[in-house]
């Protein structure tokens, strides 16, 4: 496997192990959610570059690279897409195919029945995007080997997702400290923390009705929220 480093939010880095021959990646627990929007865009480019290479079938006896426990086949839902992956029962992480990662991030969607019918009129056989097995459109609504639905890389979904991720990355990377201070002094988010600080005194804090907050801590908390 090739190890690639991507940006983590709110800070730091995530190391993702990629097998280009098998079209799979290993993600430690929570790493998928910790990738910054910019990192997802970068990873999408890496996976897209491998799109034309044939994938190899995954072994049903794959083991966790950390604790060597046998991985468990798992079904999950991410927003509107159903995804599958092989997870470590001890919680170390998961092995997921490039195809399933693209479904998770909503670059890929399942074809609607009407779209499948139009495809059948033009193409008799397609290759499963998940495991690479041949799929007879006339007889098989899904892959008979891995049960993945007939899916497509949706150009509109790709444009929309990349635009959303790009906007999120821009906001993440361009927080204005002056604007954050203005928001704090204007009282945005202060009442919530004052409620938690009720009855406590913090040196150098601003006080309202008996509760107090530390303006420095408040500013740092606000900035970190904007960076998430």
C-alpha positions as CSV (number, residue, x, y, z in Angstrom):
1,X,0.0,0.0,0.0
2,X,1.0,3.6,-0.6
3,X,0.7,6.0,2.4
4,X,-0.5,9.5,1.6
5,X,-0.8,12.4,4.0
6,X,-3.8,14.7,3.9
7,X,-4.9,17.7,6.0
8,X,-7.0,16.9,9.1
9,X,-9.5,19.3,10.7
10,X,-9.3,21.3,12.7
11,X,-5.5,20.9,12.4
12,X,-2.9,18.2,11.9
13,X,-2.8,15.5,9.3
14,X,-4.3,12.2,8.3
15,X,-2.3,9.3,6.8
16,X,-4.4,7.2,4.4
17,X,-3.1,3.9,3.1
18,X,-4.0,3.3,-0.6
19,X,-3.8,0.2,-2.7
20,X,-4.0,1.3,-6.3
21,X,-4.0,-2.3,-7.6
22,X,-7.0,-3.4,-5.5
23,X,-8.7,0.1,-5.5
24,X,-9.0,0.1,-1.7
25,X,-8.0,2.3,1.2
26,X,-7.5,1.9,4.9
27,X,-8.9,4.6,7.1
28,X,-8.3,4.5,10.9
29,X,-11.4,5.2,13.0
30,X,-13.0,8.6,12.4
31,X,-10.4,9.6,9.8
32,X,-12.9,9.9,7.0
33,X,-14.9,12.5,8.9
34,X,-11.7,14.2,10.0
35,X,-10.5,14.9,6.4
36,X,-10.7,18.6,5.5
37,X,-12.9,19.6,2.5
38,X,-9.6,20.3,0.6
39,X,-8.3,16.9,1.5
40,X,-11.4,15.2,0.2
41,X,-11.0,17.1,-3.1
42,X,-7.3,16.1,-3.3
43,X,-8.2,12.5,-2.5
44,X,-10.9,12.5,-5.2
45,X,-8.2,13.5,-7.7
46,X,-6.0,10.6,-6.6
47,X,-8.9,8.1,-7.0
48,X,-10.0,9.6,-10.3
49,X,-6.5,9.1,-11.7
50,X,-6.9,5.3,-11.0
51,X,-10.4,5.1,-12.5
52,X,-9.3,3.3,-15.7
53,X,-7.3,0.6,-14.0
54,X,-8.9,-2.7,-13.3
55,X,-9.5,-3.6,-9.6
56,X,-8.8,-6.9,-8.0
57,X,-11.5,-8.8,-5.9
58,X,-11.1,-8.3,-2.2
59,X,-10.3,-11.2,0.0
60,X,-13.1,-12.3,2.4
61,X,-10.4,-13.0,5.0
62,X,-8.8,-9.6,5.2
63,X,-7.4,-8.7,8.6
64,X,-6.9,-5.5,10.5
65,X,-3.4,-4.1,9.8
66,X,-3.1,-3.0,13.5
67,X,-4.5,-5.8,15.6
68,X,-4.8,-8.6,12.9
69,X,-8.4,-9.3,13.8
70,X,-10.5,-10.5,10.9
71,X,-12.5,-7.7,9.4
72,X,-16.3,-7.7,9.4
73,X,-18.4,-6.8,6.3
74,X,-20.6,-3.9,7.3
75,X,-23.6,-2.0,5.8
76,X,-24.0,1.7,6.5
77,X,-25.8,4.8,5.3
78,X,-24.2,8.1,4.5
79,X,-26.8,10.8,3.8
80,X,-28.8,9.3,1.0
81,X,-26.3,6.6,-0.1
82,X,-26.0,3.1,1.2
83,X,-22.3,2.1,1.6
84,X,-20.5,-1.1,2.6
85,X,-17.0,-1.6,4.0
86,X,-15.0,-4.1,6.0
87,X,-14.4,-2.8,9.6
88,X,-12.3,-3.9,12.4
89,X,-14.5,-5.2,15.3
90,X,-12.0,-3.8,17.8
91,X,-12.5,-0.3,16.4
92,X,-9.2,0.3,14.7
93,X,-10.6,1.4,11.4
94,X,-12.0,0.2,8.1
95,X,-11.1,-1.1,4.7
96,X,-13.2,0.6,2.0
97,X,-13.0,0.5,-1.8
98,X,-12.5,3.6,-3.8
99,X,-16.0,3.2,-5.2
100,X,-17.6,3.1,-1.7
101,X,-15.6,6.1,-0.6
102,X,-16.9,8.0,-3.6
103,X,-20.4,7.0,-2.7
104,X,-19.8,8.1,0.9
105,X,-18.7,11.5,-0.3
106,X,-21.6,11.7,-2.8
107,X,-19.6,11.7,-6.0
108,X,-21.3,8.6,-7.1
109,X,-25.1,7.8,-7.1
110,X,-27.3,4.8,-7.8
111,X,-29.0,4.8,-11.2
112,X,-32.7,5.2,-11.2
113,X,-34.9,2.4,-12.7
114,X,-35.7,4.6,-15.8
115,X,-31.9,5.3,-16.3
116,X,-31.2,1.6,-16.1
117,X,-33.8,0.9,-18.8
118,X,-32.2,3.4,-21.1
119,X,-28.8,1.9,-20.4
120,X,-30.1,-1.6,-21.2
121,X,-31.2,-0.4,-24.6
122,X,-27.7,0.7,-25.5
123,X,-25.4,-1.6,-23.5
124,X,-25.8,-5.3,-22.7
125,X,-23.0,-5.7,-20.2
126,X,-21.2,-3.3,-17.8
127,X,-18.5,-3.8,-15.2
128,X,-19.3,-3.5,-11.5
129,X,-17.7,-0.3,-10.2
130,X,-17.3,-1.9,-6.8
131,X,-15.6,-5.2,-7.5
132,X,-15.0,-5.2,-11.3
133,X,-17.1,-8.2,-12.0
134,X,-19.1,-8.3,-15.3
135,X,-22.8,-7.5,-14.9
136,X,-25.6,-8.6,-17.3
137,X,-28.0,-5.7,-17.4
138,X,-30.9,-7.8,-18.8
139,X,-30.8,-10.2,-15.8
140,X,-29.0,-8.5,-13.0
141,X,-30.3,-5.3,-11.2
142,X,-27.2,-5.4,-9.0
143,X,-23.8,-7.2,-8.9
144,X,-24.2,-10.9,-8.1
145,X,-20.9,-11.0,-6.4
146,X,-20.8,-7.9,-4.1
147,X,-24.4,-6.8,-4.4
148,X,-23.4,-3.3,-5.3
149,X,-26.2,-1.4,-7.2
150,X,-25.6,-0.1,-10.7
151,X,-24.0,3.3,-10.1
152,X,-22.6,6.2,-12.1
153,X,-20.2,9.0,-11.4
154,X,-22.8,11.8,-11.7
155,X,-21.2,15.0,-13.3
156,X,-23.8,17.2,-11.6
157,X,-23.2,15.6,-8.2
158,X,-19.4,15.9,-8.7
159,X,-19.7,19.6,-9.6
160,X,-22.0,20.3,-6.7
161,X,-19.9,18.3,-4.2
162,X,-16.7,19.9,-5.3
163,X,-18.3,23.4,-5.2
164,X,-19.5,22.7,-1.6
165,X,-16.2,21.3,-0.5
166,X,-14.3,24.2,-2.1
167,X,-16.5,26.7,-0.3
168,X,-16.1,24.9,3.0
169,X,-12.3,24.8,2.5
170,X,-12.2,28.5,1.7
171,X,-14.2,29.3,4.9
172,X,-11.9,27.0,6.9
173,X,-8.7,28.6,5.6
174,X,-9.8,32.3,5.7
175,X,-11.2,32.9,9.2
176,X,-10.8,36.6,9.9
177,X,-9.7,37.1,13.6
178,X,-10.9,40.7,13.6
179,X,-14.4,39.6,12.5
180,X,-14.3,36.9,15.1
181,X,-13.6,39.5,17.8
182,X,-16.3,41.7,16.5
183,X,-18.7,38.8,16.7
184,X,-17.6,38.0,20.3
185,X,-18.0,41.6,21.5
186,X,-21.4,41.8,19.8
187,X,-22.5,38.8,22.0
188,X,-22.6,36.0,19.4
189,X,-22.2,32.8,21.3
190,X,-21.5,34.5,24.6
191,X,-24.9,33.8,26.3
192,X,-24.4,30.1,25.8
193,X,-21.1,30.0,27.5
194,X,-22.2,32.5,30.2
195,X,-25.0,30.0,31.1
196,X,-22.3,27.3,31.6
197,X,-20.1,29.8,33.5
198,X,-23.0,30.9,35.8
199,X,-21.7,31.3,39.4
200,X,-18.0,31.0,38.4
201,X,-15.5,33.8,38.3
202,X,-12.7,33.8,35.7
203,X,-9.9,36.3,36.1
204,X,-9.9,38.9,33.4
205,X,-13.3,37.8,32.2
206,X,-16.4,39.8,31.1
207,X,-19.3,39.5,33.5
208,X,-23.0,39.5,32.8
209,X,-25.6,38.7,35.5
210,X,-23.2,36.8,37.8
211,X,-21.6,34.6,35.1
212,X,-18.2,35.3,33.6
213,X,-16.2,34.3,30.6
214,X,-12.5,34.7,29.6
215,X,-12.5,36.8,26.4
216,X,-9.2,35.1,25.3
217,X,-10.7,31.7,25.7
218,X,-13.9,32.8,24.1
219,X,-12.0,34.1,21.1
220,X,-10.1,30.9,20.7
221,X,-13.3,28.8,21.1
222,X,-15.0,30.9,18.4
223,X,-12.1,30.6,16.0
224,X,-11.9,26.9,16.5
225,X,-15.6,26.5,15.8
226,X,-15.1,28.4,12.5
227,X,-12.2,26.1,11.5
228,X,-14.2,22.9,12.1
